[in-house]
């Protein structure tokens, strides 16, 4: 097994198959595997454990458990897209299952729906096209091989590229020979007493570390937009690749809050990043390699104190193309667009992250809250983040939006309960900003907060609500709990100097109908 791909295993597995005799037949009992859950289709760590388990069972020839791993892979990816997973690890598994020695294991891929992404399909196809077995028929269907005309092995193109490479090599050799002849001629001239030409072919200048350190500090630290603009990363990498000595000196100037832009291996000597990040944007989840060990994955998140995520919900009902441009530009079927829009609302769309023990700040933008998936994702973070002994979430910020049709009627706020109950001891601020709110939004907010008010009043953190307070007051029921929540939020508004908020429509007919229904 390739340790560079799979890494060290940090969990114990029991992979034996227990068979019992029942009414004369052999019945295969469920296989017990510790720390692995074949029903958990969200956890990234759980997925990587099962991913690794497949390769372990390939060595031990455990066909039954390997089949379970393949079935899990198929189910796990049904609602997931390449912007949130390791594409190379995805391709590797698909190709390796194609060559699995047991056909019954391979046949589990017959229900697989590969992402209809042109470069991914091309890569899979190129890696298995030379196989002579009939298995290609299944992949022709599940990986769309029959749908793309250009998926053909062009022998002439291959030889043309090979010929071009040979010509380049030949020209390089001729150039080197000419240079050598020139050097010999110059040397002969000097030996015959003619006017000599001195050529310094190699000049070595060894600078002390302290001087190099000064030069690098001016080049790297003074970058005004470092960690934000891609061009700055290019500058840093170009400096680092000059030599091993400079590489080591540059690496210490990479700030702790760097933005993860690619896979990293903190154990490798030639990794420019020497410590886990303090900031993690959810877009970077695709850089966590499939098959990464639990220890390494946990290490990557061990220092994260700020987490940021931007919701994809805008793409669900928009009419003029999705923001994930590759869905339209690099796929070959309209079904992929429809599948993407539908998947965003699925509870299996977002891979769930491992625990972030030092997490302090969470930001979610472009949230709509049509369904419960993003709320469930936030809940999993709140529950997995330790609270106590100085650890816990301190700041939480969320922007809540409506689409072009003023939908949804209300946004899911189920994450508020675990956030407040588990982290009130460390919370410093909660900020909720409604770009536009309906009466039902305020009703749902009151419902979530009325039982949490006693906990909230015991602590001094800020609860900053950007919303229409006229609507909030209007939907208050004639009971003490609603009025108490409203008064608490109003006091917080005054205390935190929150400006008066007005919707683009303060009071619509729909809102009036909602208010009438609420107060009946």
Order of alpha helices (4+ residues) and beta strands (2+ residues): alpha-beta-beta-alpha-alpha-alpha-alpha-alpha-alpha-alpha-alpha-alpha-alpha-beta-alpha-beta-alpha-alpha-beta-alpha-beta-alpha-beta-alpha-alpha-beta-alpha-alpha-alpha
